[in-house]
Every structure is written in structure tokens, then in C-alpha cells.
């Protein structure tokens, strides 16, 4: 999974659709709809003895990671990795990286770990290692909240014009839905996927429910709706996110897993989820 949807991108959609220009401060970023080049930050955790681990995040992926008004990476993934690092006695430095560099930057030792809404998949397990899953999600559908959009459901998705992010498990799943390849369009960012729906160039956008719910909540002026899909019996999609590390780095995986277990036990994990998603799960 890879999703990019900055508030400036939403502003661009406003220009296309005539919506209100007001935007909440939480998602204001210094990014465009494509990720910025690699950008370093200062260390995020209190210095400890030993190695400082470099953590790659995305620069334009709210609520998981984005840049604040000072150009510093913030977001759910940033809060989570800092909490894990504090429990695991790890010193981490968060930087932003382009998605096109994943997973090569890991396996070439340019970064130590990557947390950016990365789905756990068997294909990726062949080239990288993961921590234990840190968050679950559901594949969902974004449609217009009009008569045509309200008539779309899981049973008739194969008859619709679908759009999904290229190179994601959602795109793989969308391929199993359409009756003809022409009914599926790949896009590179969430901004472009939403644009296709709002400008009537597509009927349904296949994406992650946490990303869609977050942005719909932030921008209620858009006349759209979302509904989750039942993909229980589909093996081409997944419902969990993991922290990616270089293949074979079992020591780092153990550190991350222990830190994750500790923040779940002491309540920190629940607080972070409540802050960013309004849910304790």
C-alpha cells in the first residue's frame, strides 16, 4: 500500500470542483501531491548509547506522515516509531524518502527501517523483513454520494469504472473485480484517484479505509461516501501494516517487536490510535 494525499492536493481539488477553500490545520503540510526528495530531520528520541537508526517516512501521507509548518515529519507513523524506540531503548532519526526508493534504500543500507503504511504481503516478504503488524485496515471504496454512487456496492463493482493506486495490494485486488481490463485505471497518488471520482472520470476508488475516513472527516464539503469491502476470502489483498527492515536483520525486528508489545501493554498504543483515528483499535 502506498497513499499520498496532502492538503495542498485537496486545495487543488477545490479549484476543480468549486468546494470551500477552508482547511483544517492538522493536515496543512508543505508538500504537493508527490513526495519530496529525501529530507533529514533532527533525532526524534532522546540520545542513547549505541547506534542511531534512520527511519524513512513519507513527506505527504497524512495522517500517517507529513511535514508540519517547520518542515519536520509528523503523523501517526512518526508518533508510533518514536514510542516504540523509547521503549526499546533505540535512538532514531526520522527522514523523508521518496516511495520509489523502497525497498532498495533498505537493502542498500541507506536507511535502517521504513514505516509508511506498508502492507504486509508474501511478495514483499521475499525481499524485506517486517515487524509484527502495527495496524490493521480494510480495503474500502470511495464513490460520489449521489444516486449513481449510492447504487454502487460490492456485488456490482465489476461493472463500474474503477481506479486504484498502482503498485499496491488494492490495485491487485481491483484487478480481480473488473470484468475487463479497460475498467481499471491506475494512478500514482490518492489525489489523482479522488480527482477521477470528483470529475466523473471513474465511478469507484479502491483504497485504504483509514486514509479515506481521515480525509472525508477533514473535508466534509465533498459529496462522497465510503464503504468497506469484505475481502476475507481474497488472498491478493491484506489487512495489516508492518515496519519494514532489511532482509535478514532479525536483531532489529526483535527490538521493534518488543517495543511495539510494550507500548500496547502500557496504553501508549491506544492513546496514539485515539489521537489520529478516533478509535482505540
C-alpha positions in Angstrom: 0.0 0.0 0.0 1.2 3.5 -0.7 -1.1 6.5 -0.4 -0.3 10.2 -0.8 -3.0 12.9 -0.2 -1.7 16.3 1.0 -3.9 19.2 1.9 -2.5 21.2 -1.0 -3.7 18.5 -3.2 -7.2 18.9 -1.7 -7.0 22.6 -2.4 -6.4 21.7 -6.0 -9.5 19.6 -6.0 -11.4 22.5 -4.6 -10.4 24.5 -7.6 -11.7 21.7 -9.8 -15.0 21.1 -8.0 -15.9 24.5 -6.5 -15.8 23.4 -2.9 -14.9 25.5 0.1 -11.3 26.6 0.4 -11.2 26.3 4.2 -8.9 23.6 5.5 -8.2 22.2 9.0 -4.8 22.9 10.5 -4.0 19.3 11.3 -3.4 18.4 7.6 -1.7 21.5 6.5 1.7 20.5 5.0 4.5 21.9 2.9 4.1 19.2 0.3 2.5 18.8 -3.1 0.7 15.7 -4.3 4.0 14.0 -4.9 6.5 13.2 -2.2 9.5 15.5 -1.7 13.1 14.2 -2.1 14.9 12.8 0.9 14.8 15.3 3.8 16.7 14.8 7.0 15.4 15.8 10.5 16.9 16.0 13.9 17.0 12.9 16.1 13.5 12.3 17.5 14.3 10.2 20.5 16.4 11.0 23.5 20.1 10.1 22.8 21.1 6.6 24.0 24.3 4.7 23.8 24.9 2.8 20.6 23.5 3.1 17.1 21.1 5.8 15.8 18.6 4.1 13.5 17.5 6.0 10.4 13.7 5.8 9.8 12.2 6.6 6.4 8.7 8.1 6.2 6.7 9.8 3.5 6.6 13.6 3.3 3.0 13.8 2.1 0.9 11.0 3.6 -1.4 12.3 6.3 -2.4 11.2 8.8 0.5 8.6 8.8 3.3 11.1 8.0 3.6 14.6 6.6 5.6 17.8 7.1 4.5 20.4 9.7 4.8 24.1 9.2 8.5 23.9 10.1 9.3 21.1 7.7 9.5 18.4 10.3 8.0 14.9 9.8 4.9 14.4 12.0 2.0 12.0 12.0 0.7 8.6 13.2 3.7 6.6 12.0 6.2 9.2 13.4 4.5 9.1 16.8 4.4 5.3 16.8 8.0 4.7 15.9 9.2 7.2 18.5 7.1 5.5 21.1 8.5 2.1 20.1 12.0 3.4 20.1 11.7 4.9 23.5 10.5 1.5 24.9 13.2 -0.4 23.0 16.0 2.0 24.1 16.7 2.9 20.5 17.8 6.2 19.2 16.0 7.1 15.9 16.3 9.8 13.3 13.2 10.3 11.1 13.8 11.4 7.5 11.5 11.6 4.4 12.2 9.4 1.4 10.5 9.0 -2.0 8.4 5.9 -2.3 10.3 5.0 -5.5 13.3 4.3 -3.3 11.6 1.5 -1.4 12.8 -1.2 -0.8 16.2 -0.5 -2.4 17.2 2.1 0.2 16.7 -0.6 2.9 18.7 -3.3 1.3 21.4 -0.8 0.3 21.8 0.3 3.9 20.7 3.9 3.1 18.0 3.6 5.9 17.6 1.2 8.7 13.8 0.9 8.7 10.8 2.2 6.8 7.4 3.0 8.2 5.0 4.3 5.6 1.7 2.4 5.6 3.5 -0.6 4.1 1.2 -3.6 3.7 2.5 -7.0 4.8 2.5 -9.2 1.7 4.1 -12.5 0.8 5.7 -11.0 -2.3 7.4 -8.3 -0.2 8.5 -10.8 2.5 10.7 -12.3 -0.2 12.8 -9.2 -0.3 12.4 -7.4 3.1 11.6 -8.4 6.7 8.7 -6.9 8.7 8.0 -6.2 12.3 4.8 -7.6 13.8 1.8 -5.8 12.3 1.2 -2.5 14.0 -2.1 -1.5 12.4 -4.9 -3.2 10.5 -7.0 -1.6 7.8 -9.8 -2.6 5.4 -10.0 -2.1 1.7 -12.7 0.4 1.0 -14.5 2.1 -1.8 -14.9 5.9 -2.4 -17.8 6.9 -4.6 -19.9 10.1 -5.1 -22.7 10.4 -2.6 -25.3 10.8 -5.3 -27.9 8.5 -6.9 -25.4 6.7 -9.1 -22.8 6.4 -6.3 -25.3 5.2 -3.8 -26.2 2.4 -6.1 -22.7 1.0 -6.2 -22.0 -1.9 -3.9 -19.6 -4.9 -3.7 -21.8 -7.1 -5.9 -21.7 -4.7 -8.9 -18.2 -3.3 -8.6 -17.1 -5.3 -11.6 -19.5 -3.3 -13.8 -18.0 0.1 -12.6 -15.1 2.2 -13.8 -12.6 1.5 -11.0 -9.4 3.5 -10.1 -6.7 2.3 -7.7 -3.1 3.2 -6.8 -0.6 1.4 -8.9 1.8 -1.0 -7.2 -0.5 -1.6 -4.2 -2.4 -4.6 -2.9 -5.6 -2.6 -3.5 -4.7 -2.4 -7.2 -4.1 -6.2 -7.3 -7.4 -6.7 -5.7 -9.2 -4.3 -8.1 -7.9 -6.4 -11.0 -9.9 -9.3 -9.7 -13.0 -7.3 -9.6 -13.2 -5.8 -13.1 -14.8 -7.8 -15.9 -12.5 -6.1 -18.5 -9.0 -4.6 -18.0 -10.3 -1.3 -19.5 -12.5 -0.8 -16.5 -9.5 -0.3 -14.2 -7.3 2.7 -14.2 -4.1 3.0 -12.2 -3.0 6.3 -10.6 0.1 7.3 -8.7 -1.4 9.3 -5.8 -4.6 9.4 -3.8 -5.1 12.9 -5.0 -5.4 11.6 -8.6 -7.7 8.8 -7.5 -10.1 11.2 -5.8 -9.9 13.6 -8.7 -11.1 10.9 -11.0 -14.2 10.3 -8.8 -15.0 14.0 -8.3 -14.7 14.8 -12.0 -16.8 11.8 -13.0 -14.0 10.0 -14.9 -14.3 7.0 -12.7 -17.1 5.5 -10.6 -15.3 4.0 -7.6 -11.9 4.4 -6.0 -10.4 1.3 -4.3 -8.3 2.5 -1.3 -7.5 2.1 2.4 -10.4 2.9 4.7 -8.2 4.7 7.3 -6.9 7.1 4.7 -10.3 7.7 3.2 -12.1 8.1 6.5 -9.5 10.5 7.8 -9.8 12.8 4.8 -13.5 12.6 4.5 -13.7 13.7 8.1 -11.4 16.5 7.4 -13.2 17.6 4.3 -17.0 17.1 4.8 -17.8 19.5 1.9 -17.0 16.8 -0.6 -20.2 15.0 -1.6 -18.7 11.5 -1.4 -19.2 8.3 0.7 -17.1 5.3 1.5 -17.9 1.7 2.3 -15.7 -1.2 3.3 -15.3 -4.4 1.3 -15.4 -7.9 2.5 -12.2 -9.4 1.3 -11.9 -12.2 3.8 -11.5 -14.9 1.2 -9.3 -13.0 -1.2 -5.6 -13.7 -0.9 -4.4 -10.9 -3.2 -5.2 -8.2 -0.5 -4.0 -7.8 3.1 -5.2 -6.0 6.1 -2.1 -5.3 8.1 0.8 -2.8 8.1 4.3 -3.5 9.2 7.6 -1.7 9.8 10.0 -2.8 7.0 13.7 -3.6 7.6 16.5 -5.0 5.6 16.1 -8.7 4.8 17.9 -10.8 7.4 18.1 -8.1 10.1 16.5 -10.2 12.8 18.0 -8.2 15.6 16.2 -5.1 14.6 13.0 -6.9 14.1 13.2 -8.2 17.6 13.8 -4.7 19.0 10.8 -3.3 17.1 8.5 -6.2 18.2 9.5 -5.8 21.8 8.9 -2.0 21.7 5.5 -2.5 20.0 4.5 -5.1 22.6 5.5 -2.7 25.4 3.5 0.3 24.1 0.5 -1.9 23.7 0.8 -3.1 27.2 1.2 0.3 28.9 -1.6 2.1 26.9 0.6 4.3 24.7 -0.6 2.5 21.6 -4.2 3.1 22.4 -3.6 6.8 23.0 -1.9 7.2 19.6 -4.7 5.4 17.8 -7.3 7.5 19.6 -5.5 10.7 18.7 -5.1 10.0 15.0 -8.1 7.8 14.1 -10.6 8.4 16.9 -10.6 4.7 17.8 -8.7 2.6 20.3 -8.0 -0.2 17.8 
